[in-house]
C-alpha cells in the first residue's frame, strides 16, 4: 500500500499521500489515472480496468485490487 501511495504522490505532485486519500480530491484526472494504471501494469504485472481504478479511489483500495489480481494469478508481491 505504501508503494501505491508513493506512486500517487509522484503523479499527483503531492509530498504525502495517505492510504485513504481520495484520488480525485488530490487533483487526479483521467490522464493521470491512465498513467498510474500503466505503471501498475509494468511494476506488478496486473491489468486494472479504468473503471475499477476510479471506483477504488484510494491507495488502500487499489492495493487490495492488485493483491486480488495477483492472488487470482497464483502470485504474490515480493
N, C-alpha and C positions, 0 to 999 in steps of 0.2 A: 504494500500500500504506500509506503514511503517513496518508492521509486515512481509510482504513478503521480503522487503529489508533486514530486520534483519535476517530472515531465510536464505537468500542467504549469508549474511555475516558470519553466523555461519558455513555453509557448505563449503564456499569458503575461509575461514580464512581471511576475509577482515574486517578491523575495520569499514569502512563506505562503504555502497553500496547505490548509488543514485537510484532514481526511474527509470531513463533512462539508467542505466548501462547495458551493454551487457553481458549476461551470459557467452558466450564463450570467450570474451575479458578478463573477470575476471579470466579465468582459468577453467571454467566449462567443464565438460565432461559427458559422458553418465551415469556413475555410480553416480556421484553427482546429476545429473538430476533426476534419478530414486529415489534417497533418498529424494529429495525435493518434488517430486510428491507424494511419500508415506506420508510425513509429512502433506502436504496439505490435503490429503485424511483423515488422522487421526484428524487433527485440525478443518477442515471445513466441512467434510463430502462430499467432492466434488471429483469426479474422473476425473482428467485431463488426456488426452491422451499424450503420449510421443511426438507425432508429434505436437500437439497444444502447448505444453510447449516449445519445441525447436523453433517453429515458432514465439512465443511471444517474446522471447529473453530478455525482460526487466521485472523488478518487476512490473512496472506500467501496462504493458500488461497482465501479469499473474494475477494481482489483478483484472483486467477487466474480464478475463476469469472466475475467481472464482465468482465474482459478478453476471455474466451472468448465471452461473450454479445454483447459489443459487436462483436467480430470477425464473429460469425455474422450480425449485423445490418448488417454493412458499415460500421460506425462505429468510431472510436477515441476515447479520452478526450482531452479538450482540455488 
